Amino acid sequence: MSSAHMDAGALSNAYMAMAQLFSYPTPQSWQNLTEHGLVDPAISAQDLEAEYWAAFELGRHTAAVPLFEGMHRGDLGRDGIMEDLLRFYEFFDVKLSESDREYPDHLVTELEFVAWLCLQEQAVAKRGGDTEFLRRAERDFLARHLSAWLPVFRKRLAATNTHYVQYGETLVELVQTHRTQLSHELHETGETP
Protein backbone atom coordinates (compact mmCIF):
# COMPACT_ATOMS: atom_id res chain seq x y z
CA MET A 1 0.00 0.00 0.00
CA SER A 2 1.35 3.38 -0.85
CA SER A 3 0.69 6.38 1.33
CA ALA A 4 -1.03 8.08 -1.61
CA HIS A 5 -4.67 9.04 -1.21
CA MET A 6 -7.06 6.18 -1.92
CA ASP A 7 -10.67 6.95 -2.78
CA ALA A 8 -13.52 5.18 -1.02
CA GLY A 9 -14.13 2.79 -3.93
CA ALA A 10 -10.50 1.69 -4.03
CA LEU A 11 -10.51 1.24 -0.25
CA SER A 12 -13.68 -0.84 -0.43
CA ASN A 13 -12.11 -3.06 -3.09
CA ALA A 14 -8.92 -3.42 -1.03
CA TYR A 15 -10.84 -4.45 2.09
CA MET A 16 -12.95 -6.94 0.13
CA ALA A 17 -9.77 -8.40 -1.38
CA MET A 18 -8.33 -8.81 2.12
CA ALA A 19 -11.59 -10.39 3.29
CA GLN A 20 -11.37 -12.91 0.46
CA LEU A 21 -7.70 -13.54 1.21
CA PHE A 22 -8.44 -14.34 4.87
CA SER A 23 -11.50 -16.47 4.08
CA TYR A 24 -11.14 -20.22 3.78
CA PRO A 25 -9.53 -20.75 0.35
CA THR A 26 -11.48 -22.62 -2.29
CA PRO A 27 -10.33 -23.40 -5.84
CA GLN A 28 -12.61 -20.61 -7.08
CA SER A 29 -11.30 -18.04 -4.58
CA TRP A 30 -7.70 -19.13 -5.33
CA GLN A 31 -8.31 -18.49 -9.03
CA ASN A 32 -9.78 -15.07 -8.29
CA LEU A 33 -6.94 -14.16 -5.92
CA THR A 34 -4.25 -15.23 -8.39
CA GLU A 35 -5.95 -13.45 -11.32
CA HIS A 36 -5.93 -10.22 -9.29
CA GLY A 37 -2.31 -10.63 -8.22
CA LEU A 38 -3.06 -11.18 -4.54
CA VAL A 39 -1.64 -14.69 -4.45
CA ASP A 40 1.39 -15.83 -6.40
CA PRO A 41 0.18 -18.34 -9.02
CA ALA A 42 3.19 -20.50 -8.10
CA ILE A 43 1.29 -21.27 -4.88
CA SER A 44 -1.25 -23.90 -5.85
CA ALA A 45 -4.81 -23.92 -4.52
CA GLN A 46 -3.92 -26.97 -2.42
CA ASP A 47 -0.81 -25.25 -1.04
CA LEU A 48 -2.82 -22.15 -0.13
CA GLU A 49 -5.36 -24.33 1.65
CA ALA A 50 -2.54 -26.08 3.54
CA GLU A 51 -1.09 -22.69 4.48
CA TYR A 52 -4.50 -21.58 5.75
CA TRP A 53 -4.78 -24.70 7.90
CA ALA A 54 -1.25 -24.19 9.23
CA ALA A 55 -1.88 -20.54 10.07
CA PHE A 56 -5.45 -20.54 11.40
CA GLU A 57 -6.74 -24.04 12.10
CA LEU A 58 -4.06 -26.52 13.19
CA GLY A 59 -0.86 -24.56 13.49
CA ARG A 60 2.59 -25.53 12.30
CA HIS A 61 5.54 -25.34 14.69
CA THR A 62 3.35 -22.96 16.72
CA ALA A 63 -0.26 -22.62 17.83
CA ALA A 64 -2.87 -21.71 15.23
CA VAL A 65 -3.72 -18.01 15.11
CA PRO A 66 -7.39 -17.27 15.79
CA LEU A 67 -9.18 -15.06 13.27
CA PHE A 68 -11.31 -13.51 16.03
CA GLU A 69 -10.64 -10.12 17.60
CA GLY A 70 -11.88 -11.25 21.00
CA MET A 71 -9.18 -13.90 21.19
CA HIS A 72 -6.40 -11.33 20.76
CA ARG A 73 -7.58 -8.65 23.16
CA GLY A 74 -7.84 -9.06 26.87
CA ASP A 75 -8.82 -5.44 27.53
CA LEU A 76 -12.57 -5.75 26.87
CA GLY A 77 -13.06 -9.49 26.85
CA ARG A 78 -14.71 -11.22 23.91
CA ASP A 79 -18.26 -10.44 25.10
CA GLY A 80 -17.50 -6.72 25.39
CA ILE A 81 -15.89 -6.65 21.95
CA MET A 82 -18.80 -8.48 20.34
CA GLU A 83 -21.27 -6.14 22.04
CA ASP A 84 -19.43 -3.10 20.67
CA LEU A 85 -19.24 -4.64 17.19
CA LEU A 86 -22.94 -5.47 17.19
CA ARG A 87 -23.71 -1.86 18.14
CA PHE A 88 -21.72 -0.67 15.12
CA TYR A 89 -23.48 -3.10 12.81
CA GLU A 90 -26.94 -2.31 14.21
CA PHE A 91 -26.37 1.45 14.06
CA PHE A 92 -25.82 1.15 10.33
CA ASP A 93 -28.63 -1.42 10.00
CA VAL A 94 -26.16 -4.04 8.77
CA LYS A 95 -27.59 -7.51 9.13
CA LEU A 96 -25.12 -10.33 9.57
CA SER A 97 -25.75 -13.55 7.70
CA GLU A 98 -26.93 -16.51 9.73
CA SER A 99 -23.41 -17.97 9.75
CA ASP A 100 -21.78 -14.65 10.74
CA ARG A 101 -24.13 -13.86 13.64
CA GLU A 102 -22.20 -16.06 16.01
CA TYR A 103 -18.88 -14.49 14.96
CA PRO A 104 -19.24 -10.71 14.65
CA ASP A 105 -15.58 -10.38 15.69
CA HIS A 106 -14.24 -12.57 12.85
CA LEU A 107 -11.60 -10.78 10.79
CA VAL A 108 -13.51 -11.32 7.54
CA THR A 109 -16.73 -9.88 9.01
CA GLU A 110 -14.88 -6.79 10.23
CA LEU A 111 -13.13 -6.31 6.87
CA GLU A 112 -16.41 -6.66 4.98
CA PHE A 113 -18.01 -4.07 7.28
CA VAL A 114 -15.26 -1.51 6.60
CA ALA A 115 -15.59 -2.26 2.87
CA TRP A 116 -19.34 -1.64 3.16
CA LEU A 117 -18.76 1.68 4.97
CA CYS A 118 -16.39 2.74 2.18
CA LEU A 119 -19.01 1.79 -0.44
CA GLN A 120 -21.59 3.89 1.41
CA GLU A 121 -19.13 6.79 1.46
CA GLN A 122 -18.58 6.44 -2.28
CA ALA A 123 -22.35 6.38 -2.97
CA VAL A 124 -22.98 9.48 -0.85
CA ALA A 125 -20.08 11.32 -2.52
CA LYS A 126 -21.45 10.48 -5.99
CA ARG A 127 -24.75 12.07 -4.97
CA GLY A 128 -22.87 15.15 -3.78
CA GLY A 129 -23.66 14.49 -0.11
CA ASP A 130 -21.57 15.04 2.99
CA THR A 131 -19.42 11.97 3.69
CA GLU A 132 -17.83 13.23 6.91
CA PHE A 133 -20.17 11.13 9.06
CA LEU A 134 -19.13 7.93 7.27
CA ARG A 135 -15.43 8.82 7.36
CA ARG A 136 -15.76 9.39 11.12
CA ALA A 137 -17.42 5.97 11.46
CA GLU A 138 -14.60 4.35 9.46
CA ARG A 139 -12.00 6.07 11.62
CA ASP A 140 -13.73 5.06 14.85
CA PHE A 141 -14.22 1.45 13.74
CA LEU A 142 -10.60 1.13 12.66
CA ALA A 143 -9.35 2.67 15.91
CA ARG A 144 -11.61 0.66 18.20
CA HIS A 145 -11.29 -2.64 16.41
CA LEU A 146 -8.92 -3.49 13.54
CA SER A 147 -6.07 -1.22 14.67
CA ALA A 148 -6.51 -2.41 18.24
CA TRP A 149 -5.91 -6.07 17.51
CA LEU A 150 -4.11 -6.45 14.19
CA PRO A 151 -0.64 -5.71 15.65
CA VAL A 152 -0.98 -8.70 18.02
CA PHE A 153 -2.52 -10.78 15.22
CA ARG A 154 0.38 -9.89 12.90
CA LYS A 155 2.95 -10.81 15.56
CA ARG A 156 1.32 -14.19 16.20
CA LEU A 157 0.95 -14.78 12.47
CA ALA A 158 4.67 -14.16 11.95
CA ALA A 159 5.41 -17.24 14.07
CA THR A 160 3.45 -19.48 11.66
CA ASN A 161 6.02 -19.05 8.88
CA THR A 162 3.27 -19.31 6.25
CA HIS A 163 2.42 -17.16 3.24
CA TYR A 164 -0.19 -15.53 5.44
CA VAL A 165 2.59 -13.63 7.19
CA GLN A 166 2.99 -11.37 4.13
CA TYR A 167 -0.80 -11.07 3.75
CA GLY A 168 -1.00 -9.96 7.38
CA GLU A 169 1.67 -7.32 6.74
CA THR A 170 -0.29 -6.04 3.74
CA LEU A 171 -3.49 -5.90 5.79
CA VAL A 172 -1.86 -3.95 8.62
CA GLU A 173 -0.40 -1.52 6.07
CA LEU A 174 -3.84 -1.03 4.47
CA VAL A 175 -5.46 -0.26 7.83
CA GLN A 176 -2.63 2.12 8.82
CA THR A 177 -2.78 3.93 5.48
CA HIS A 178 -6.55 4.29 5.72
CA ARG A 179 -6.41 5.57 9.32
CA THR A 180 -3.68 8.07 8.44
CA GLN A 181 -5.68 9.31 5.47
CA LEU A 182 -8.83 9.69 7.59
CA SER A 183 -6.92 11.48 10.34
CA HIS A 184 -5.48 13.97 7.85
CA GLU A 185 -8.85 14.58 6.20
CA LEU A 186 -10.67 15.01 9.50
CA HIS A 187 -7.88 17.22 10.86
CA GLU A 188 -8.33 19.49 7.83
CA THR A 189 -12.00 19.90 8.74
CA GLY A 190 -10.99 20.94 12.27
CA GLU A 191 -11.85 17.66 13.97
CA THR A 192 -9.34 15.97 16.25
CA PRO A 193 -8.40 12.43 15.20
N, C-alpha and C positions, 0 to 999 in steps of 0.2 A: 504494500500500500504506500503510495506516495503521500506527502503531506499536502498535496494540491487539493483545492476545493472539490468535493464530490457533491453532485446534486442529489436530491432525494431519490430519484429513480435509480441512479447508479448505486446509491447506498442500499436501497431495497434489494436490488439484484445481488449485491455482494453478500448481504445477510442471508438471502435465500440460498445462495451457493454454499455458504458455510453451513447452513442448516442441512442441506443435502449431503455435504461432506461428512457431517457428524451423525447422520442417520445410518441405520444398518445398511451396508452396501448390498445391492442386488446387481445382477448382470445389467439390467436396464440403467440403474443409477450410475454404475461404473462407466458405461458407454457415454452417458451424458456428461459425467465429470471429465472423462478423458477428452471428449470432443471440445469441451470448453477450456481445456488446458489446466484444470484444477488437479488432475491426477496424471502423473506420468504414464503414458500408454505402455511403458515397459513393465509396469506393475499390473499383473493380470487381475481379473475380477476375483479369482480365487485367492490370490495373494493379498488383495485389499481386504477381503473378508477375514482372512487369517490375521491380518494386522489389527483389524477392528476387534476381533476376539481377544487378541493379546493385550490390547490397550484397555478395553472397556468391560470385557466379560470374564475372562479367565486369568489374565495377567501372564507375564512372561518375565522371569527373573525378578519380578516385583509384583506387588498386589495390583489388581485391576483398578483403573481409575473410574470412579463413578461419574456419570454424566448429569448428576443432580446437584444443584446449587446447595441445597440443605445438607449435603454430605461433605461439603467443603468449608462450611462456615459454622463456627460454634457460637458466634455472637448473638444470633437471634434464635437459634434452634430451627429445625426443619419446619415445625408447625408455624412459627412466626414468619418465616420466609414465605411459606406457601400462602399464608393469610394475606401478606402484603402483595404478593403476585396476583392473587385472585381479586384483590381490590383494584389493581391496575387494569386487569382484564375486564372486570365488571364495569368500571368507570367508562371504558370505551365500548361497552356492550359487545365485547369479543367473547364468543362462545367457543369453548374448547370442545374438540371432538370427544366422543365417548371414551376413546382410548387415552386421550391426553388429560382428562379430568383428574385422574389419580396422580398425575405427574406434572403439575403446573410449573415445577422448578426444573424440569428437564432442559438441558441446553438447547435442544432443537426447538422446543416450545418457546423459549425466551428469544431465540434468534428469529423465529417466524413472527413473533409479536413486534420486535423492532422493525423488521422488514415491512410489516403491515402499517406501523406508524409512519414510516418513510413514504409508503404508497399514499397514505392519507394526506401527508404533507404535499406530495407532488400534485395530487388531485385538487387540493385547495389552492395551491399556487397557480395551476392552470386556469382556474376560475377567477383569478385575481384577488383571492381572499387573503386574510392575514394568517400566516402559518406559525406565528410566534408561539401560540399555545401548544401546537404539536411539537415544535422544536424543544420547548421546555419539558414536555412529557418525555421525549426521547432522552434528553440530558438527564432528567431525574431517574428514569428507568436504568440507563446505563450506569449512573453513579451508585444507585441503591442495589443493583443486582449484578449485571455482567462484570463491571469493573471491580466490584467487591469480591468476586470469587474466582475470576479467570486467572489472576496471578498464581494462586495456590493450585488451581487446576493445571496450569501450564507447567509448574514445577513438578507436580506429580507425574504428569504426562511425559516429561523429559526422562524420567527413570524407566519408562517402558521400552525405550530404544526402538520405537516403531516409526513408520512414516507419519503417524499422527502427531509426532512431535513438531514437525514443520508446519502442519496444518494448524496446530494450536498456536504457534508463533504468529502465523498469518492472521488468525482470528483476534488475538490480543492486539496486534497492530491495527487491524480494522477498527476495533472498539476505541483504541486510544486516539486514532486519527479522527474518528467521528466525534468523540467527546471534545477534543481540542477545537475542532471546527465549530461545534455548537457553543463552546465557551467564548470563542472569539466573536461569533455572531451576536450572542446575547450580551456580551460586554459592550459591543458597539451600540446596542439599543439602550444601554445604561443599566442593564440588569447585572447583578453579581452572579458569577458562576457557582 
